[in-house]
């Protein structure tokens, strides 16, 4: 296991552990916390991330992106999402990014992301990137959308630590690209992976049901949908779309 890694058998959550540890000591950028089980794994909003003990990758990684203004924070979501896509595509799994924070394989949701920022003087002083990647679990509660895993996709059992190191490598590669100013390439790659981008689809916003086309995600993290020649923007929770999978 790499030198900047902290491993625990059981934590409330890996992201909370980093946050609490930072109150006591300074941690190096790139510090990773990984655990076999989380008592309170968190997802976006009020959602939770449920995982069987020792079967999946549960990790958080610490960044200090002071070069990035708070108004451009969605770049870090792009970095994390593309890192998971890079990881899975290296393993031969085709995946897409469902806005704002889900990674979808052919059979269902295979990974999720939760990012927490600290803001100082208008810039992002600290980011904790929480990642959950389903590896060896094959039976899940009846989630919507349904869950999948690397084992369900490939029939193979994965080494959790090895996959964690691959995720870390992919994430730091994408993060270093962001630091180097390669934002246009990141935006292009993200759009190429964005679920239903460029495809007319049914959406629901409040009581309004309409056919629109996803055009991308702006720097504020809002989904941009073209409807009747106009680009409308939606924050997380303000719009829904149907997701279908081949469950054969």
C-alpha positions as CSV (number, residue, x, y, z in Angstrom):
1,X,0.0,0.0,0.0
2,X,1.3,3.4,-0.9
3,X,2.9,5.7,1.7
4,X,0.2,8.4,1.7
5,X,-2.5,5.8,2.2
6,X,-4.4,5.4,5.5
7,X,-6.3,2.0,5.8
8,X,-9.0,1.2,8.3
9,X,-11.3,-1.8,8.7
10,X,-14.3,0.3,9.6
11,X,-15.1,4.0,9.5
12,X,-18.1,6.2,9.7
13,X,-17.1,7.6,6.3
14,X,-13.7,8.0,4.7
15,X,-14.4,11.7,3.9
16,X,-15.5,12.5,7.5
17,X,-12.3,10.8,8.7
18,X,-10.1,13.0,6.6
19,X,-12.0,16.1,7.7
20,X,-11.7,15.2,11.3
21,X,-8.0,14.3,10.9
22,X,-7.3,17.7,9.3
23,X,-8.4,19.3,12.6
24,X,-5.5,17.6,14.3
25,X,-2.7,17.6,11.8
26,X,-1.5,18.7,8.3
27,X,-2.0,16.1,5.6
28,X,-0.1,15.9,2.3
29,X,-2.0,16.5,-1.0
30,X,-2.9,13.2,-2.4
31,X,-3.5,11.5,1.0
32,X,-5.9,8.6,0.5
33,X,-8.2,7.0,3.1
34,X,-9.6,3.6,2.4
35,X,-11.8,1.3,4.4
36,X,-13.5,-2.1,4.2
37,X,-16.8,-0.8,5.5
38,X,-18.5,2.6,6.2
39,X,-21.2,2.9,8.9
40,X,-22.5,6.1,7.2
41,X,-21.4,6.2,3.6
42,X,-22.8,9.3,2.0
43,X,-24.1,10.1,-1.4
44,X,-25.4,13.2,-3.1
45,X,-27.9,15.1,-1.0
46,X,-29.8,12.8,1.4
47,X,-28.7,9.6,-0.3
48,X,-26.5,7.0,1.3
49,X,-23.9,4.7,-0.3
50,X,-24.4,1.1,0.8
51,X,-21.7,-1.5,0.4
52,X,-21.0,-5.0,1.8
53,X,-17.9,-5.3,4.0
54,X,-14.7,-5.7,2.1
55,X,-16.3,-6.2,-1.3
56,X,-16.0,-2.7,-2.8
57,X,-13.7,0.2,-3.1
58,X,-14.5,2.9,-0.5
59,X,-12.0,5.7,-0.5
60,X,-11.5,9.5,-0.2
61,X,-8.6,11.5,-1.6
62,X,-7.4,15.0,-0.4
63,X,-6.6,17.8,-2.7
64,X,-5.5,21.4,-2.2
65,X,-6.7,23.1,-5.5
66,X,-6.1,26.7,-4.4
67,X,-5.5,27.6,-8.0
68,X,-9.2,27.1,-8.7
69,X,-11.9,29.7,-7.9
70,X,-15.0,28.6,-6.1
71,X,-17.1,29.5,-9.2
72,X,-15.2,26.9,-11.2
73,X,-15.5,24.0,-8.7
74,X,-17.3,21.7,-11.1
75,X,-14.0,21.1,-12.9
76,X,-13.1,18.9,-9.9
77,X,-16.3,16.9,-10.5
78,X,-15.2,16.4,-14.1
79,X,-11.7,15.3,-12.8
80,X,-13.2,12.7,-10.5
81,X,-15.8,11.4,-13.0
82,X,-13.3,11.1,-15.7
83,X,-10.8,9.3,-13.4
84,X,-13.4,6.6,-12.7
85,X,-14.2,6.4,-16.4
86,X,-10.4,6.0,-17.2
87,X,-10.1,3.3,-14.5
88,X,-13.0,1.2,-15.8
89,X,-12.2,1.7,-19.5
90,X,-8.6,0.5,-18.7
91,X,-10.4,-2.7,-17.5
92,X,-12.5,-3.0,-20.7
93,X,-15.7,-1.6,-19.3
94,X,-17.6,1.0,-21.3
95,X,-19.1,3.6,-18.9
96,X,-21.0,6.9,-19.0
97,X,-21.3,9.8,-16.6
98,X,-24.9,10.5,-15.5
99,X,-25.0,14.1,-14.2
100,X,-24.1,15.1,-11.6
101,X,-22.2,12.3,-9.9
102,X,-23.0,8.7,-11.1
103,X,-20.9,6.4,-13.3
104,X,-23.1,4.0,-15.3
105,X,-22.0,0.7,-16.9
106,X,-24.2,-1.4,-19.2
107,X,-26.1,-3.0,-16.3
108,X,-26.4,-0.1,-13.9
109,X,-24.7,2.4,-11.5
110,X,-21.2,1.1,-10.8
111,X,-19.7,4.1,-9.0
112,X,-20.6,7.3,-7.3
113,X,-18.8,10.5,-6.2
114,X,-19.2,12.9,-3.3
115,X,-17.1,16.0,-3.3
116,X,-16.7,18.4,-0.4
117,X,-15.0,21.8,-0.7
118,X,-13.6,24.4,1.7
119,X,-13.5,27.9,0.4
120,X,-11.1,30.6,1.4
121,X,-11.1,34.1,-0.1
122,X,-13.1,33.0,-3.1
123,X,-10.8,30.1,-4.0
124,X,-11.0,26.4,-3.1
125,X,-8.5,25.8,-0.3
126,X,-9.3,22.1,0.2
127,X,-11.3,19.4,-1.5
128,X,-12.1,15.9,-0.3
129,X,-13.1,13.6,-3.2
130,X,-15.1,10.6,-1.9
131,X,-15.4,7.7,-4.3
132,X,-17.4,4.5,-4.1
133,X,-16.7,1.8,-6.8
134,X,-18.6,-1.5,-6.8
135,X,-16.1,-4.3,-7.3
136,X,-17.0,-7.7,-6.0
137,X,-20.6,-7.3,-4.7
138,X,-23.1,-9.1,-6.8
139,X,-26.4,-8.7,-4.8
140,X,-27.8,-5.2,-4.1
141,X,-30.9,-3.7,-2.6
142,X,-33.5,-2.6,-5.1
143,X,-31.9,0.7,-5.9
144,X,-33.2,3.1,-8.6
145,X,-31.2,3.2,-10.9
146,X,-30.1,-0.4,-10.2
147,X,-26.6,-1.1,-9.1
148,X,-23.9,-3.0,-10.9
149,X,-20.3,-4.0,-10.2
150,X,-17.1,-4.9,-11.9
151,X,-17.8,-8.6,-11.0
152,X,-21.3,-8.4,-12.6
153,X,-19.8,-6.8,-15.7
154,X,-16.8,-9.1,-16.1
155,X,-17.4,-12.2,-14.0
156,X,-14.1,-11.7,-12.3
157,X,-13.1,-10.9,-8.7
158,X,-10.9,-7.8,-8.2
159,X,-8.3,-6.9,-5.7
160,X,-9.6,-3.9,-3.8
161,X,-6.2,-2.3,-3.0
162,X,-5.0,-2.7,-6.6
163,X,-8.1,-1.0,-8.0
164,X,-7.7,1.8,-5.4
165,X,-4.2,2.4,-6.6
166,X,-5.4,2.5,-10.2
167,X,-8.2,5.0,-9.3
168,X,-5.6,7.2,-7.5
169,X,-3.3,7.2,-10.5
170,X,-6.1,8.1,-12.9
171,X,-7.4,10.8,-10.6
172,X,-4.1,12.5,-10.1
173,X,-3.4,12.3,-13.8
174,X,-6.7,14.2,-14.5
175,X,-6.1,16.6,-11.6
176,X,-2.6,17.4,-12.9
177,X,-4.1,18.1,-16.3
178,X,-6.5,20.5,-14.7
179,X,-3.6,22.2,-12.9
180,X,-1.8,22.5,-16.2
181,X,-4.8,24.4,-17.6
182,X,-6.1,21.7,-19.9
183,X,-9.7,22.6,-19.1
184,X,-10.9,22.4,-22.7
185,X,-9.7,18.8,-23.1
186,X,-11.4,17.9,-19.7
187,X,-14.6,19.5,-20.9
188,X,-14.5,17.7,-24.2
189,X,-13.8,14.3,-22.6
190,X,-16.5,14.9,-20.0
191,X,-19.1,15.7,-22.7
192,X,-18.1,12.6,-24.7
193,X,-18.9,10.5,-21.6
194,X,-22.0,12.4,-20.6
195,X,-25.1,10.2,-20.5
196,X,-27.7,11.1,-23.2
197,X,-25.7,14.1,-24.4
198,X,-26.8,15.2,-27.8
199,X,-29.7,12.7,-27.8
200,X,-33.3,14.0,-27.5
201,X,-34.7,12.7,-24.3
202,X,-37.7,13.0,-21.9
203,X,-37.2,15.2,-18.9
204,X,-39.3,16.3,-15.9
205,X,-38.8,19.5,-14.0
206,X,-41.5,20.1,-11.4
207,X,-44.7,19.5,-13.2
208,X,-43.2,20.3,-16.6
209,X,-42.5,17.3,-18.8
210,X,-40.6,18.0,-22.0
211,X,-38.3,16.6,-24.7
212,X,-34.9,18.2,-24.6
213,X,-31.2,17.6,-25.5
214,X,-28.3,17.7,-23.1
215,X,-25.7,20.1,-24.3
216,X,-23.3,19.9,-21.4
217,X,-22.7,21.1,-17.8
218,X,-21.5,24.6,-17.0
219,X,-18.8,25.6,-14.5
220,X,-21.5,26.0,-11.8
221,X,-22.4,22.3,-12.2
222,X,-25.8,23.0,-13.8
223,X,-27.1,20.7,-16.5
224,X,-27.6,22.6,-19.8
225,X,-30.6,21.3,-21.8
226,X,-31.8,22.6,-25.2
227,X,-35.5,22.9,-25.5
228,X,-37.3,24.5,-28.4
229,X,-34.1,26.4,-29.4
230,X,-33.4,27.7,-25.9
231,X,-30.7,26.5,-23.5
232,X,-32.2,26.0,-20.0
233,X,-30.0,25.3,-17.0
234,X,-30.9,23.1,-14.0
235,X,-29.3,22.6,-10.6
236,X,-29.1,19.2,-9.1
237,X,-32.6,18.0,-8.0
238,X,-34.4,20.4,-10.3
239,X,-34.7,18.0,-13.2
240,X,-35.1,14.2,-13.7
241,X,-34.7,11.9,-16.6
242,X,-35.4,8.2,-17.1
243,X,-32.5,5.8,-17.1
244,X,-32.8,2.3,-18.6
245,X,-30.4,-0.6,-18.5
246,X,-30.1,-4.0,-20.1
247,X,-30.6,-6.3,-17.1
248,X,-30.3,-9.5,-19.1
